[in-house]
């Protein structure tokens, strides 16, 4: 390991809520010092002039789908790692909705080995809550924890049987595990392609009411209160949910909530041309919902912003909107899309990185996500102002299903560091 001084940077510190000019010293893979008076020691192997650009903790992205095993043609650990590093993401927390599902210690061990071999960023795997994500039989949560699972989720396969879910949550609570849930009433949302309303009717597309999300949240909050489990809602996307979520937090329940960058920067009208790259799950919401979710992030009711990276191949997207697969890639677009909120004055940089770095680290119990001395040197240097037009074929992900194709964006990652090792340079 070497000693590196990053000088003349604007330090984005989400823990302190500040952006200040200064330097940062990396020694043996961790942050050794930071501030305006830090200078290069005699053993510094490198001095990097940041030229006044912004230095922030690396993004920790919860809910990334890497399609190993089963669909490696859509995304591999190698391609996901390269895309993440280029997008300023230094840790990906992977979902278990693979083929087969990650529901046994043996499958999880395979995933961990593949990640270590192929990915240039940190990979933390989640495991399924029920076998095959079918909602019938609880997985061996304790053995999966021992094998390295950092959390448990059935992703968008919502457990219908409340008794089974309650047992699973009680089991997770007894082992100190946290669970991630997808807040939707499965029966109401099944088969939906967009959010219901006048626009959906005019377009002739099957819709789902935002109340399906509210009903899912209300059910899960009741079970969280009953079992005392540590719980994370993966995507809160509608204003109707925010008051219930805020009350649950005030009542002391161990809850965090996330949302996706697509729901923060796009709305239901973006599906007007039936472009299937805009078909995601939950579907895009109204503009009022979008603004309400941004306000909830500002207030701290919603804690985490994620890409919810879901690769789909061309064949599954080249279908009528109703039949096309849901999902969008987001590893390389998370930061520039989030910077839309910064440039429009809706969130400042420390608020963005609190939601993308610090709060995910807290949820996972990681020392990363901050610029504190002793924290891992998982860092990104970026220019928030550089403009570009996104070409999806330039993305490093194997799949190219981004709703931001041909969009005008601002903000590029210049360098990414993982434990002090430079893994990406533009």
C-alpha positions in Angstrom: 0.0 0.0 0.0 1.2 3.5 -0.7 0.6 7.1 0.5 -1.3 9.4 -1.7 -2.1 13.1 -1.2 -5.2 14.5 -3.0 -4.7 18.2 -2.9 -6.7 21.3 -3.9 -10.1 19.5 -3.7 -13.5 20.6 -2.6 -14.3 18.0 0.1 -17.9 16.9 0.2 -18.5 15.7 3.8 -22.0 14.3 4.2 -21.3 13.6 7.9 -20.6 17.2 8.7 -23.0 18.5 6.0 -20.2 20.6 4.5 -18.3 21.3 1.2 -15.0 22.9 1.9 -11.7 23.4 0.1 -8.9 21.1 1.4 -6.6 18.2 1.0 -6.9 14.5 1.9 -4.2 12.0 2.7 -4.5 8.3 2.0 -2.2 5.9 3.8 -2.4 2.1 3.6 -5.8 2.2 2.1 -7.5 4.4 4.7 -8.0 8.1 5.2 -5.1 9.4 7.3 -5.9 13.1 7.4 -8.1 15.7 5.7 -8.5 19.4 5.9 -7.0 22.7 4.7 -3.6 22.3 6.5 -2.8 18.8 5.4 0.4 18.6 3.3 2.4 15.9 1.6 4.5 13.8 4.0 8.0 12.7 3.0 6.8 9.2 2.2 4.1 10.3 -0.2 4.2 8.1 -3.3 1.8 10.3 -5.3 0.5 13.8 -5.1 -2.7 14.4 -7.2 -3.8 17.9 -7.9 -7.6 17.8 -7.9 -7.8 21.2 -9.6 -10.7 22.4 -7.5 -12.9 19.5 -8.4 -15.1 17.7 -5.8 -13.9 14.8 -3.7 -16.6 12.7 -2.0 -17.1 9.3 -0.3 -17.7 6.6 -2.9 -21.3 5.8 -3.5 -22.8 2.6 -1.8 -25.5 1.3 -4.1 -28.0 -1.0 -2.4 -30.1 -3.2 -4.7 -27.9 -3.9 -7.7 -28.7 -6.8 -9.9 -25.7 -8.7 -11.3 -27.0 -11.5 -13.4 -24.7 -14.2 -12.3 -25.6 -17.0 -12.1 -28.0 -17.7 -15.0 -28.0 -14.5 -17.2 -24.4 -13.6 -17.5 -25.1 -12.2 -21.0 -27.0 -9.3 -19.3 -24.4 -8.4 -16.7 -21.4 -10.0 -15.1 -19.4 -9.1 -12.0 -16.6 -7.8 -14.3 -18.8 -5.6 -16.3 -20.8 -4.4 -13.3 -17.6 -3.6 -11.5 -16.3 -1.6 -14.4 -19.5 0.3 -14.8 -19.8 1.0 -11.1 -16.2 2.4 -10.9 -16.9 4.7 -13.9 -20.1 5.9 -12.1 -18.5 6.7 -8.8 -19.9 3.6 -7.0 -17.3 1.9 -4.9 -19.6 -0.7 -3.2 -22.4 -2.6 -4.8 -24.9 -4.5 -2.6 -26.3 -7.2 -4.9 -29.8 -8.6 -5.1 -30.6 -12.3 -5.0 -33.1 -12.4 -7.9 -30.8 -14.4 -10.1 -31.4 -17.8 -11.9 -31.3 -19.7 -9.6 -32.0 -17.4 -6.7 -29.3 -16.9 -4.1 -31.0 -18.9 -1.4 -28.3 -21.4 -0.2 -24.9 -21.0 1.3 -23.4 -22.8 -1.7 -24.8 -20.4 -4.2 -23.8 -17.5 -2.1 -20.2 -18.8 -1.8 -20.1 -19.0 -5.6 -21.2 -15.4 -5.8 -18.6 -14.2 -3.3 -15.8 -16.0 -5.2 -16.9 -14.6 -8.5 -17.1 -11.1 -7.1 -13.6 -11.3 -5.6 -12.2 -12.7 -8.8 -13.9 -10.3 -11.3 -15.1 -7.0 -9.7 -12.8 -4.0 -9.1 -15.3 -2.5 -6.6 -16.5 -3.9 -3.2 -19.4 -6.4 -3.6 -21.7 -7.2 -0.7 -24.3 -9.9 -1.5 -27.8 -10.1 -0.2 -29.6 -13.5 0.0 -33.2 -14.5 -0.6 -35.6 -14.4 2.4 -37.6 -17.5 1.2 -36.5 -20.4 -1.0 -36.6 -19.6 -4.7 -38.2 -16.3 -3.7 -41.5 -18.2 -3.8 -42.8 -17.1 -0.4 -43.4 -20.6 0.9 -40.4 -21.7 2.9 -37.9 -19.6 4.9 -34.2 -19.8 3.9 -31.5 -20.8 6.4 -30.8 -17.2 7.4 -28.2 -18.1 10.0 -26.1 -20.2 7.5 -26.5 -17.6 4.8 -25.2 -14.9 7.3 -22.2 -17.1 8.1 -21.6 -17.4 4.3 -21.5 -13.6 3.9 -25.0 -12.4 3.3 -25.4 -8.8 4.5 -29.2 -8.7 4.2 -32.2 -10.7 3.1 -34.9 -9.9 0.5 -37.2 -11.5 -2.0 -36.9 -8.4 -4.2 -40.1 -7.7 -6.1 -41.5 -11.1 -5.4 -43.6 -9.9 -2.4 -44.4 -12.6 0.1 -48.2 -12.9 0.0 -48.7 -15.2 3.1 -48.5 -12.9 6.1 -47.9 -15.7 8.5 -44.9 -16.9 6.6 -43.5 -13.4 6.3 -44.0 -12.8 10.1 -42.1 -16.0 10.9 -39.3 -14.9 8.5 -39.0 -11.5 10.1 -39.0 -13.0 13.6 -36.3 -15.4 12.5 -34.2 -12.5 11.0 -34.7 -10.5 14.2 -33.5 -13.3 16.4 -30.2 -13.4 14.3 -29.7 -9.7 14.1 -30.3 -9.7 10.3 -31.9 -6.9 8.4 -34.5 -7.4 5.7 -35.2 -5.4 2.6 -38.8 -5.3 1.3 -40.6 -4.2 -1.9 -43.6 -2.2 -0.7 -46.4 -3.2 -3.1 -49.6 -5.1 -2.7 -48.8 -7.9 -5.0 -52.4 -8.6 -6.2 -53.1 -5.0 -7.1 -49.8 -4.4 -8.8 -49.7 -7.6 -10.8 -49.7 -7.0 -14.6 -49.4 -3.2 -14.3 -47.2 -1.3 -16.7 -47.8 2.3 -15.5 -49.3 4.3 -12.7 -53.1 4.4 -13.0 -54.8 7.7 -13.9 -56.0 9.8 -16.8 -52.6 9.5 -18.7 -52.6 5.7 -18.4 -56.1 5.5 -19.7 -55.4 7.8 -22.6 -52.4 5.6 -23.5 -54.4 2.4 -23.1 -51.9 0.8 -20.7 -52.7 -1.3 -17.6 -52.1 0.8 -14.5 -51.8 0.3 -10.7 -52.9 2.8 -8.1 -50.2 4.3 -5.9 -52.3 3.0 -3.0 -50.8 -0.5 -3.8 -47.6 0.9 -2.4 -49.3 2.5 0.6 -51.1 -0.8 1.4 -47.8 -2.7 1.2 -46.1 -0.2 3.5 -48.9 -0.4 6.0 -48.8 -4.1 6.1 -45.1 -4.3 6.5 -45.0 -1.6 9.2 -47.5 -3.7 11.3 -45.2 -6.7 10.9 -42.1 -4.7 11.8 -43.8 -3.4 14.9 -44.9 -7.0 15.8 -41.5 -8.6 15.3 -39.0 -5.8 16.0 -37.0 -6.6 12.8 -34.5 -4.2 11.2 -36.2 -3.3 7.9 -35.4 -1.4 4.7 -38.0 -0.4 2.2 -36.3 -0.6 -1.2 -38.3 2.0 -3.1 -40.7 4.6 -1.8 -42.1 6.4 -4.8 -45.4 8.0 -3.8 -46.4 10.9 -1.5 -49.2 8.8 0.0 -46.6 6.7 1.9 -44.4 9.4 3.4 -46.7 10.3 6.4 -47.0 6.6 7.5 -43.3 6.2 7.1 -42.5 9.3 9.2 -44.9 8.1 12.0 -43.2 4.7 12.1 -39.9 6.3 12.5 -41.1 8.6 15.3 -42.5 5.5 17.0 -39.0 4.1 17.2 -39.3 1.3 14.6 -35.9 0.2 13.1 -36.8 1.3 9.6 -34.9 2.9 6.7 -36.3 3.7 3.3 -34.9 4.2 -0.1 -35.9 5.3 -3.5 -34.5 5.0 -7.0 -32.8 7.7 -9.0 -35.3 7.1 -11.8 -38.2 8.0 -9.6 -36.4 11.2 -8.5 -35.6 12.5 -12.0 -38.4 11.1 -14.3 -42.2 11.1 -14.1 -45.2 9.2 -15.7 -45.2 11.5 -18.8 -41.8 10.1 -19.9 -43.6 6.9 -21.1 -45.6 9.0 -23.6 -43.8 7.5 -26.7 -44.1 4.0 -25.3 -40.3 3.7 -25.0 -39.8 0.6 -22.9 -36.6 1.9 -21.4 -38.9 3.9 -19.2 -40.8 0.8 -17.9 -39.5 0.2 -14.4 -40.9 -1.3 -11.2 -42.7 0.4 -9.5 -43.8 2.4 -12.5 -42.9 6.1 -12.8 -45.2 8.3 -10.8 -46.7 11.8 -11.1 -44.7 15.0 -10.9 -46.3 15.8 -7.5 -45.1 12.4 -6.2 -41.6 13.0 -7.5 -41.3 16.4 -5.8 -42.8 14.9 -2.5 -40.1 12.2 -2.5 -37.3 14.7 -3.0 -38.7 16.7 -0.1 -38.8 13.5 2.0 -35.1 13.0 1.3 -34.4 16.5 2.4 -36.3 16.0 5.6 -34.7 12.6 6.3 -37.9 10.5 6.1 -36.3 8.7 3.1 -32.7 7.8 3.8 -31.2 6.3 0.7 -30.9 6.9 -3.1 -30.1 3.9 -5.2 -29.8 3.0 -8.9 -31.9 -0.2 -8.6 -29.7 -1.3 -11.5 -31.7 -3.9 -13.4 -30.1 -5.1 -16.7 -32.4 -6.3 -19.5 -31.3 -7.5 -22.9 -32.6 -6.0 -26.2 -35.0 -8.9 -26.8 -36.8 -8.4 -23.6 -37.2 -4.6 -24.2 -38.1 -4.8 -27.9 -41.7 -5.7 -27.2 -45.0 -3.8 -26.8 -44.8 -1.7 -23.6 -47.2 -3.9 -21.7 -45.2 -7.0 -22.5 -41.7 -5.7 -22.1 -39.5 -6.5 -19.1 -39.3 -3.9 -16.4 -36.0 -2.4 -15.3 -33.2 0.0 -16.2 -29.5 0.0 -15.8 -28.2 2.8 -13.5 -24.6 2.2 -12.3 -23.1 4.8 -14.6 -26.1 7.2 -14.6 -26.8 7.4 -10.9 -24.4 10.3 -10.2 -25.1 12.5 -13.2 -28.8 11.9 -12.8 -28.6 12.8 -9.1 -26.7 16.0 -10.0 -29.8 17.1 -11.9 -31.3 17.6 -8.4 -28.2 19.6 -7.4 -28.2 21.8 -10.5 -31.9 22.5 -10.1 -31.4 23.6 -6.4 -33.6 20.8 -5.0 -30.8 19.1 -3.0 -27.2 20.2 -2.2 -24.2 18.0 -2.6 -23.9 17.0 1.1 -27.6 16.0 1.1 -27.0 13.9 -2.0 -24.0 12.1 -0.6 -25.7 11.6 2.7 -28.3 9.6 0.8 -26.0 7.9 -1.6 -23.0 7.2 0.7 -23.3 7.9 4.4 -26.8 6.5 5.1 -26.2 3.2 3.1 -23.0 2.7 5.1 -24.9 3.2 8.3 -27.6 0.8 7.2 -25.0 -1.8 6.5 -22.8 -1.1 9.5 -19.9 -0.1 7.4 -17.1 2.4 8.2 -17.2 3.8 4.7 -19.4 6.5 3.3 -17.6 9.3 5.1 -14.4 11.4 5.0 -13.4 10.7 8.6 -9.9 9.8 9.6 -9.7 6.0 9.7 -12.4 5.4 7.2 -11.7 3.3 4.1 -10.3 5.4 1.2 -13.3 4.6 -1.0 -13.5 7.9 -2.7 -14.5 9.6 -6.0 -13.3 12.8 -7.6 -15.9 14.4 -9.9 -16.7 17.5 -11.9 -20.4 18.3 -11.4 -20.5 20.8 -14.2 -19.1 19.1 -17.3 -22.0 18.7 -19.9 -22.4 15.6 -22.1 -25.0 13.8 -24.1 -25.4 10.2 -23.0 -24.9 7.5 -25.6 -26.1 4.2 -24.2 -23.6 2.3 -26.4 -20.8 4.0 -24.5 -22.0 2.4 -21.2 -19.7 -0.3 -19.7 -22.7 -2.4 -18.6 -23.4 -5.3 -20.9 -27.0 -4.2 -21.1 -27.8 -0.8 -22.4 -31.4 -0.3 -21.2 -31.2 3.2 -19.8 -34.0 5.8 -19.9 -31.3 8.5 -20.2 -30.2 7.5 -23.7 -29.6 10.7 -25.7 -30.3 12.9 -22.7 -28.4 16.0 -21.9 -26.6 15.5 -18.6 -24.0 17.2 -16.3 -21.4 15.7 -14.2 -18.6 13.2 -14.8 -16.5 11.0 -12.5 -12.8 11.8 -12.9 -11.3 9.2 -10.6 -12.5 6.4 -8.3 -10.6 4.8 -5.4 -11.3 1.6 -3.6 -9.3 1.2 -0.4 -6.8 3.7 -1.8 -6.4 1.9 -5.1 -7.3 3.9 -8.2 -9.8 1.7 -10.1 -11.0 4.3 -12.6 -9.5 7.3 -14.3 -11.2 9.3 -17.0 
